[in-house]
């Protein structure tokens, strides 16, 4: 469900990701993980070291 919501409102989702995590992800990285919640969480985790659980909570809030 969250993955579908992420894809359907991609521009808004992308803006919210940038607000929360800044510019740690390039446009290419965001595009690669577009619509794939697991891939997005893994990418943010890899870049920030933040726990997957914390990332998921934040992603749930914006989706």
PDB file of N, CA, C and O in Angstrom:
ATOM      1  N   UNK A   1       0.820  -1.197   0.000  1.00  0.00           N
ATOM      2  CA  UNK A   1       0.000   0.000   0.000  1.00  0.00           C
ATOM      3  C   UNK A   1       0.862   1.258   0.000  1.00  0.00           C
ATOM      4  O   UNK A   1       0.654   2.153  -0.820  1.00  0.00           O
ATOM      5  N   UNK A   2       1.833   1.333   0.919  1.00  0.00           N
ATOM      6  CA  UNK A   2       2.687   2.521   0.992  1.00  0.00           C
ATOM      7  C   UNK A   2       3.477   2.702  -0.289  1.00  0.00           C
ATOM      8  O   UNK A   2       3.705   3.830  -0.728  1.00  0.00           O
ATOM      9  N   UNK A   3       3.896   1.599  -0.892  1.00  0.00           N
ATOM     10  CA  UNK A   3       4.644   1.683  -2.144  1.00  0.00           C
ATOM     11  C   UNK A   3       3.778   2.292  -3.234  1.00  0.00           C
ATOM     12  O   UNK A   3       4.255   3.126  -4.004  1.00  0.00           O
ATOM     13  N   UNK A   4       2.521   1.895  -3.315  1.00  0.00           N
ATOM     14  CA  UNK A   4       1.612   2.457  -4.313  1.00  0.00           C
ATOM     15  C   UNK A   4       1.406   3.945  -4.064  1.00  0.00           C
ATOM     16  O   UNK A   4       1.423   4.738  -5.005  1.00  0.00           O
ATOM     17  N   UNK A   5       1.212   4.330  -2.811  1.00  0.00           N
ATOM     18  CA  UNK A   5       1.032   5.741  -2.478  1.00  0.00           C
ATOM     19  C   UNK A   5       2.277   6.543  -2.832  1.00  0.00           C
ATOM     20  O   UNK A   5       2.181   7.669  -3.319  1.00  0.00           O
ATOM     21  N   UNK A   6       3.449   5.956  -2.585  1.00  0.00           N
ATOM     22  CA  UNK A   6       4.701   6.628  -2.887  1.00  0.00           C
ATOM     23  C   UNK A   6       4.792   6.903  -4.385  1.00  0.00           C
ATOM     24  O   UNK A   6       5.243   7.974  -4.791  1.00  0.00           O
ATOM     25  N   UNK A   7       4.376   5.963  -5.194  1.00  0.00           N
ATOM     26  CA  UNK A   7       4.429   6.122  -6.648  1.00  0.00           C
ATOM     27  C   UNK A   7       3.383   7.120  -7.136  1.00  0.00           C
ATOM     28  O   UNK A   7       3.672   7.955  -7.993  1.00  0.00           O
ATOM     29  N   UNK A   8       2.176   7.036  -6.596  1.00  0.00           N
ATOM     30  CA  UNK A   8       1.083   7.881  -7.065  1.00  0.00           C
ATOM     31  C   UNK A   8       1.317   9.358  -6.781  1.00  0.00           C
ATOM     32  O   UNK A   8       0.902  10.210  -7.567  1.00  0.00           O
ATOM     33  N   UNK A   9       1.962   9.664  -5.693  1.00  0.00           N
ATOM     34  CA  UNK A   9       2.212  11.067  -5.346  1.00  0.00           C
ATOM     35  C   UNK A   9       3.723  11.331  -5.308  1.00  0.00           C
ATOM     36  O   UNK A   9       4.241  11.899  -4.347  1.00  0.00           O
ATOM     37  N   UNK A  10       4.412  10.911  -6.363  1.00  0.00           N
ATOM     38  CA  UNK A  10       5.865  10.928  -6.385  1.00  0.00           C
ATOM     39  C   UNK A  10       6.464  12.311  -6.134  1.00  0.00           C
ATOM     40  O   UNK A  10       7.382  12.434  -5.323  1.00  0.00           O
ATOM     41  N   UNK A  11       5.978  13.343  -6.796  1.00  0.00           N
ATOM     42  CA  UNK A  11       6.564  14.682  -6.630  1.00  0.00           C
ATOM     43  C   UNK A  11       6.461  15.149  -5.181  1.00  0.00           C
ATOM     44  O   UNK A  11       7.419  15.690  -4.628  1.00  0.00           O
ATOM     45  N   UNK A  12       5.307  14.940  -4.574  1.00  0.00           N
ATOM     46  CA  UNK A  12       5.120  15.311  -3.175  1.00  0.00           C
ATOM     47  C   UNK A  12       6.024  14.474  -2.276  1.00  0.00           C
ATOM     48  O   UNK A  12       6.647  14.997  -1.352  1.00  0.00           O
ATOM     49  N   UNK A  13       6.092  13.187  -2.546  1.00  0.00           N
ATOM     50  CA  UNK A  13       6.939  12.293  -1.755  1.00  0.00           C
ATOM     51  C   UNK A  13       8.391  12.720  -1.850  1.00  0.00           C
ATOM     52  O   UNK A  13       9.092  12.786  -0.840  1.00  0.00           O
ATOM     53  N   UNK A  14       8.841  13.008  -3.051  1.00  0.00           N
ATOM     54  CA  UNK A  14      10.226  13.426  -3.272  1.00  0.00           C
ATOM     55  C   UNK A  14      10.531  14.719  -2.508  1.00  0.00           C
ATOM     56  O   UNK A  14      11.593  14.847  -1.899  1.00  0.00           O
ATOM     57  N   UNK A  15       9.607  15.663  -2.543  1.00  0.00           N
ATOM     58  CA  UNK A  15       9.786  16.917  -1.802  1.00  0.00           C
ATOM     59  C   UNK A  15       9.906  16.650  -0.302  1.00  0.00           C
ATOM     60  O   UNK A  15      10.757  17.233   0.369  1.00  0.00           O
ATOM     61  N   UNK A  16       9.059  15.777   0.216  1.00  0.00           N
ATOM     62  CA  UNK A  16       9.089  15.460   1.644  1.00  0.00           C
ATOM     63  C   UNK A  16      10.385  14.751   2.033  1.00  0.00           C
ATOM     64  O   UNK A  16      10.936  15.011   3.103  1.00  0.00           O
ATOM     65  N   UNK A  17      10.869  13.870   1.184  1.00  0.00           N
ATOM     66  CA  UNK A  17      12.147  13.199   1.444  1.00  0.00           C
ATOM     67  C   UNK A  17      13.254  14.235   1.525  1.00  0.00           C
ATOM     68  O   UNK A  17      14.111  14.160   2.406  1.00  0.00           O
ATOM     69  N   UNK A  18      13.245  15.192   0.624  1.00  0.00           N
ATOM     70  CA  UNK A  18      14.265  16.254   0.629  1.00  0.00           C
ATOM     71  C   UNK A  18      14.148  17.131   1.888  1.00  0.00           C
ATOM     72  O   UNK A  18      15.163  17.571   2.427  1.00  0.00           O
ATOM     73  N   UNK A  19      12.940  17.382   2.350  1.00  0.00           N
ATOM     74  CA  UNK A  19      12.754  18.180   3.570  1.00  0.00           C
ATOM     75  C   UNK A  19      13.321  17.435   4.773  1.00  0.00           C
ATOM     76  O   UNK A  19      14.008  18.030   5.603  1.00  0.00           O
ATOM     77  N   UNK A  20      13.041  16.155   4.874  1.00  0.00           N
ATOM     78  CA  UNK A  20      13.479  15.373   6.033  1.00  0.00           C
ATOM     79  C   UNK A  20      14.966  15.061   5.988  1.00  0.00           C
ATOM     80  O   UNK A  20      15.671  15.234   6.982  1.00  0.00           O
ATOM     81  N   UNK A  21      15.443  14.603   4.840  1.00  0.00           N
ATOM     82  CA  UNK A  21      16.828  14.126   4.767  1.00  0.00           C
ATOM     83  C   UNK A  21      17.750  15.037   3.968  1.00  0.00           C
ATOM     84  O   UNK A  21      18.918  14.706   3.764  1.00  0.00           O
ATOM     85  N   UNK A  22      17.249  16.167   3.519  1.00  0.00           N
ATOM     86  CA  UNK A  22      18.102  17.088   2.774  1.00  0.00           C
ATOM     87  C   UNK A  22      18.476  16.534   1.408  1.00  0.00           C
ATOM     88  O   UNK A  22      17.732  15.761   0.804  1.00  0.00           O
ATOM     89  N   UNK A  23      19.625  16.940   0.947  1.00  0.00           N
ATOM     90  CA  UNK A  23      20.064  16.552  -0.396  1.00  0.00           C
ATOM     91  C   UNK A  23      21.045  15.388  -0.375  1.00  0.00           C
ATOM     92  O   UNK A  23      21.969  15.335  -1.187  1.00  0.00           O
ATOM     93  N   UNK A  24      20.845  14.455   0.552  1.00  0.00           N
ATOM     94  CA  UNK A  24      21.768  13.312   0.632  1.00  0.00           C
ATOM     95  C   UNK A  24      21.588  12.361  -0.542  1.00  0.00           C
ATOM     96  O   UNK A  24      22.484  11.576  -0.854  1.00  0.00           O
ATOM     97  N   UNK A  25      20.428  12.433  -1.193  1.00  0.00           N
ATOM     98  CA  UNK A  25      20.141  11.549  -2.315  1.00  0.00           C
ATOM     99  C   UNK A  25      20.097  12.358  -3.604  1.00  0.00           C
ATOM    100  O   UNK A  25      19.453  13.404  -3.672  1.00  0.00           O
ATOM    101  N   UNK A  26      20.776  11.870  -4.604  1.00  0.00           N
ATOM    102  CA  UNK A  26      20.746  12.537  -5.904  1.00  0.00           C
ATOM    103  C   UNK A  26      19.406  12.254  -6.584  1.00  0.00           C
ATOM    104  O   UNK A  26      18.678  11.341  -6.193  1.00  0.00           O
ATOM    105  N   UNK A  27      19.097  13.041  -7.595  1.00  0.00           N
ATOM    106  CA  UNK A  27      17.878  12.798  -8.359  1.00  0.00           C
ATOM    107  C   UNK A  27      17.901  11.403  -8.983  1.00  0.00           C
ATOM    108  O   UNK A  27      16.869  10.736  -9.060  1.00  0.00           O
ATOM    109  N   UNK A  28      19.077  10.967  -9.425  1.00  0.00           N
ATOM    110  CA  UNK A  28      19.199   9.627 -10.010  1.00  0.00           C
ATOM    111  C   UNK A  28      18.880   8.550  -8.981  1.00  0.00           C
ATOM    112  O   UNK A  28      18.183   7.582  -9.285  1.00  0.00           O
ATOM    113  N   UNK A  29      19.391   8.718  -7.765  1.00  0.00           N
ATOM    114  CA  UNK A  29      19.129   7.732  -6.714  1.00  0.00           C
ATOM    115  C   UNK A  29      17.651   7.695  -6.363  1.00  0.00           C
ATOM    116  O   UNK A  29      17.069   6.624  -6.194  1.00  0.00           O
ATOM    117  N   UNK A  30      17.051   8.872  -6.255  1.00  0.00           N
ATOM    118  CA  UNK A  30      15.621   8.926  -5.959  1.00  0.00           C
ATOM    119  C   UNK A  30      14.818   8.259  -7.069  1.00  0.00           C
ATOM    120  O   UNK A  30      13.891   7.494  -6.798  1.00  0.00           O
ATOM    121  N   UNK A  31      15.168   8.544  -8.294  1.00  0.00           N
ATOM    122  CA  UNK A  31      14.449   7.965  -9.428  1.00  0.00           C
ATOM    123  C   UNK A  31      14.586   6.445  -9.450  1.00  0.00           C
ATOM    124  O   UNK A  31      13.632   5.732  -9.761  1.00  0.00           O
ATOM    125  N   UNK A  32      15.770   5.959  -9.120  1.00  0.00           N
ATOM    126  CA  UNK A  32      16.020   4.514  -9.118  1.00  0.00           C
ATOM    127  C   UNK A  32      15.140   3.796  -8.086  1.00  0.00           C
ATOM    128  O   UNK A  32      14.670   2.684  -8.327  1.00  0.00           O
ATOM    129  N   UNK A  33      14.923   4.442  -6.937  1.00  0.00           N
ATOM    130  CA  UNK A  33      14.125   3.834  -5.863  1.00  0.00           C
ATOM    131  C   UNK A  33      12.654   4.234  -5.937  1.00  0.00           C
ATOM    132  O   UNK A  33      11.860   3.827  -5.089  1.00  0.00           O
ATOM    133  N   UNK A  34      12.290   5.013  -6.927  1.00  0.00           N
ATOM    134  CA  UNK A  34      10.917   5.505  -7.070  1.00  0.00           C
ATOM    135  C   UNK A  34       9.913   4.359  -7.043  1.00  0.00           C
ATOM    136  O   UNK A  34      10.039   3.380  -7.778  1.00  0.00           O
ATOM    137  N   UNK A  35       8.920   4.505  -6.181  1.00  0.00           N
ATOM    138  CA  UNK A  35       7.852   3.518  -6.113  1.00  0.00           C
ATOM    139  C   UNK A  35       8.213   2.242  -5.372  1.00  0.00           C
ATOM    140  O   UNK A  35       7.401   1.319  -5.305  1.00  0.00           O
ATOM    141  N   UNK A  36       9.405   2.173  -4.819  1.00  0.00           N
ATOM    142  CA  UNK A  36       9.852   0.966  -4.120  1.00  0.00           C
ATOM    143  C   UNK A  36      10.264   1.357  -2.703  1.00  0.00           C
ATOM    144  O   UNK A  36      11.392   1.792  -2.473  1.00  0.00           O
ATOM    145  N   UNK A  37       9.349   1.199  -1.769  1.00  0.00           N
ATOM    146  CA  UNK A  37       9.584   1.633  -0.395  1.00  0.00           C
ATOM    147  C   UNK A  37      10.804   0.951   0.215  1.00  0.00           C
ATOM    148  O   UNK A  37      11.612   1.602   0.878  1.00  0.00           O
ATOM    149  N   UNK A  38      10.939  -0.333  -0.002  1.00  0.00           N
ATOM    150  CA  UNK A  38      12.094  -1.057   0.562  1.00  0.00           C
ATOM    151  C   UNK A  38      13.408  -0.509   0.021  1.00  0.00           C
ATOM    152  O   UNK A  38      14.366  -0.327   0.773  1.00  0.00           O
ATOM    153  N   UNK A  39      13.452  -0.247  -1.269  1.00  0.00           N
ATOM    154  CA  UNK A  39      14.674   0.293  -1.875  1.00  0.00           C
ATOM    155  C   UNK A  39      14.970   1.685  -1.334  1.00  0.00           C
ATOM    156  O   UNK A  39      16.128   2.021  -1.085  1.00  0.00           O
ATOM    157  N   UNK A  40      13.930   2.497  -1.151  1.00  0.00           N
ATOM    158  CA  UNK A  40      14.119   3.851  -0.634  1.00  0.00           C
ATOM    159  C   UNK A  40      14.643   3.806   0.796  1.00  0.00           C
ATOM    160  O   UNK A  40      15.567   4.543   1.142  1.00  0.00           O
ATOM    161  N   UNK A  41      14.065   2.954   1.619  1.00  0.00           N
ATOM    162  CA  UNK A  41      14.510   2.818   3.009  1.00  0.00           C
ATOM    163  C   UNK A  41      15.961   2.353   3.044  1.00  0.00           C
ATOM    164  O   UNK A  41      16.766   2.886   3.809  1.00  0.00           O
ATOM    165  N   UNK A  42      16.298   1.368   2.224  1.00  0.00           N
ATOM    166  CA  UNK A  42      17.671   0.859   2.186  1.00  0.00           C
ATOM    167  C   UNK A  42      18.644   1.947   1.755  1.00  0.00           C
ATOM    168  O   UNK A  42      19.733   2.063   2.316  1.00  0.00           O
ATOM    169  N   UNK A  43      18.268   2.730   0.782  1.00  0.00           N
ATOM    170  CA  UNK A  43      19.124   3.800   0.280  1.00  0.00           C
ATOM    171  C   UNK A  43      19.349   4.874   1.341  1.00  0.00           C
ATOM    172  O   UNK A  43      20.479   5.318   1.546  1.00  0.00           O
ATOM    173  N   UNK A  44      18.285   5.290   2.010  1.00  0.00           N
ATOM    174  CA  UNK A  44      18.409   6.304   3.062  1.00  0.00           C
ATOM    175  C   UNK A  44      19.236   5.750   4.217  1.00  0.00           C
ATOM    176  O   UNK A  44      20.082   6.454   4.769  1.00  0.00           O
ATOM    177  N   UNK A  45      18.998   4.509   4.577  1.00  0.00           N
ATOM    178  CA  UNK A  45      19.771   3.864   5.644  1.00  0.00           C
ATOM    179  C   UNK A  45      21.259   3.842   5.294  1.00  0.00           C
ATOM    180  O   UNK A  45      22.107   4.152   6.131  1.00  0.00           O
ATOM    181  N   UNK A  46      21.562   3.479   4.067  1.00  0.00           N
ATOM    182  CA  UNK A  46      22.952   3.413   3.608  1.00  0.00           C
ATOM    183  C   UNK A  46      23.622   4.788   3.671  1.00  0.00           C
ATOM    184  O   UNK A  46      24.787   4.898   4.053  1.00  0.00           O
ATOM    185  N   UNK A  47      22.885   5.828   3.296  1.00  0.00           N
ATOM    186  CA  UNK A  47      23.451   7.177   3.249  1.00  0.00           C
ATOM    187  C   UNK A  47      23.570   7.826   4.623  1.00  0.00           C
ATOM    188  O   UNK A  47      24.490   8.607   4.867  1.00  0.00           O
ATOM    189  N   UNK A  48      22.627   7.499   5.533  1.00  0.00           N
ATOM    190  CA  UNK A  48      22.575   8.216   6.812  1.00  0.00           C
ATOM    191  C   UNK A  48      22.981   7.384   8.019  1.00  0.00           C
ATOM    192  O   UNK A  48      23.413   7.932   9.033  1.00  0.00           O
ATOM    193  N   UNK A  49      22.845   6.074   7.918  1.00  0.00           N
ATOM    194  CA  UNK A  49      23.088   5.219   9.072  1.00  0.00           C
ATOM    195  C   UNK A  49      21.905   5.174  10.027  1.00  0.00           C
ATOM    196  O   UNK A  49      21.947   4.485  11.046  1.00  0.00           O
ATOM    197  N   UNK A  50      20.865   5.902   9.699  1.00  0.00           N
ATOM    198  CA  UNK A  50      19.641   5.914  10.508  1.00  0.00           C
ATOM    199  C   UNK A  50      19.003   4.521  10.459  1.00  0.00           C
ATOM    200  O   UNK A  50      19.079   3.834   9.440  1.00  0.00           O
ATOM    201  N   UNK A  51      18.383   4.117  11.552  1.00  0.00           N
ATOM    202  CA  UNK A  51      17.794   2.777  11.583  1.00  0.00           C
ATOM    203  C   UNK A  51      16.640   2.680  10.581  1.00  0.00           C
ATOM    204  O   UNK A  51      15.952   3.661  10.298  1.00  0.00           O
ATOM    205  N   UNK A  52      16.456   1.485  10.064  1.00  0.00           N
ATOM    206  CA  UNK A  52      15.381   1.253   9.102  1.00  0.00           C
ATOM    207  C   UNK A  52      14.014   1.533   9.727  1.00  0.00           C
ATOM    208  O   UNK A  52      13.102   2.022   9.059  1.00  0.00           O
ATOM    209  N   UNK A  53      13.886   1.218  11.016  1.00  0.00           N
ATOM    210  CA  UNK A  53      12.618   1.457  11.707  1.00  0.00           C
ATOM    211  C   UNK A  53      12.300   2.953  11.758  1.00  0.00           C
ATOM    212  O   UNK A  53      11.163   3.356  11.514  1.00  0.00           O
ATOM    213  N   UNK A  54      13.296   3.769  12.071  1.00  0.00           N
ATOM    214  CA  UNK A  54      13.082   5.219  12.112  1.00  0.00           C
ATOM    215  C   UNK A  54      12.730   5.755  10.732  1.00  0.00           C
ATOM    216  O   UNK A  54      11.844   6.598  10.589  1.00  0.00           O
ATOM    217  N   UNK A  55      13.423   5.266   9.730  1.00  0.00           N
ATOM    218  CA  UNK A  55      13.150   5.705   8.361  1.00  0.00           C
ATOM    219  C   UNK A  55      11.732   5.320   7.964  1.00  0.00           C
ATOM    220  O   UNK A  55      11.008   6.128   7.382  1.00  0.00           O
ATOM    221  N   UNK A  56      11.333   4.096   8.274  1.00  0.00           N
ATOM    222  CA  UNK A  56       9.975   3.648   7.952  1.00  0.00           C
ATOM    223  C   UNK A  56       8.920   4.497   8.645  1.00  0.00           C
ATOM    224  O   UNK A  56       7.895   4.822   8.045  1.00  0.00           O
ATOM    225  N   UNK A  57       9.156   4.860   9.898  1.00  0.00           N
ATOM    226  CA  UNK A  57       8.206   5.715  10.618  1.00  0.00           C
ATOM    227  C   UNK A  57       8.064   7.060   9.915  1.00  0.00           C
ATOM    228  O   UNK A  57       6.954   7.562   9.744  1.00  0.00           O
ATOM    229  N   UNK A  58       9.179   7.634   9.513  1.00  0.00           N
ATOM    230  CA  UNK A  58       9.142   8.924   8.817  1.00  0.00           C
ATOM    231  C   UNK A  58       8.473   8.788   7.454  1.00  0.00           C
ATOM    232  O   UNK A  58       7.699   9.656   7.051  1.00  0.00           O
ATOM    233  N   UNK A  59       8.768   7.704   6.745  1.00  0.00           N
ATOM    234  CA  UNK A  59       8.145   7.486   5.439  1.00  0.00           C
ATOM    235  C   UNK A  59       6.640   7.278   5.589  1.00  0.00           C
ATOM    236  O   UNK A  59       5.862   7.790   4.785  1.00  0.00           O
ATOM    237  N   UNK A  60       6.227   6.538   6.605  1.00  0.00           N
ATOM    238  CA  UNK A  60       4.794   6.342   6.850  1.00  0.00           C
ATOM    239  C   UNK A  60       4.095   7.673   7.091  1.00  0.00           C
ATOM    240  O   UNK A  60       2.964   7.875   6.649  1.00  0.00           O
ATOM    241  N   UNK A  61       4.767   8.574   7.787  1.00  0.00           N
ATOM    242  CA  UNK A  61       4.178   9.882   8.090  1.00  0.00           C
ATOM    243  C   UNK A  61       3.975  10.718   6.827  1.00  0.00           C
ATOM    244  O   UNK A  61       3.016  11.485   6.745  1.00  0.00           O
ATOM    245  N   UNK A  62       4.856  10.581   5.854  1.00  0.00           N
ATOM    246  CA  UNK A  62       4.703  11.395   4.646  1.00  0.00           C
ATOM    247  C   UNK A  62       3.853  10.714   3.580  1.00  0.00           C
ATOM    248  O   UNK A  62       3.422  11.358   2.623  1.00  0.00           O
ATOM    249  N   UNK A  63       3.612   9.429   3.738  1.00  0.00           N
ATOM    250  CA  UNK A  63       2.758   8.720   2.785  1.00  0.00           C
ATOM    251  C   UNK A  63       1.382   8.643   3.362  1.00  0.00           C
ATOM    252  O   UNK A  63       0.480   8.086   2.736  1.00  0.00           O
TER     253      UNK A  63
END
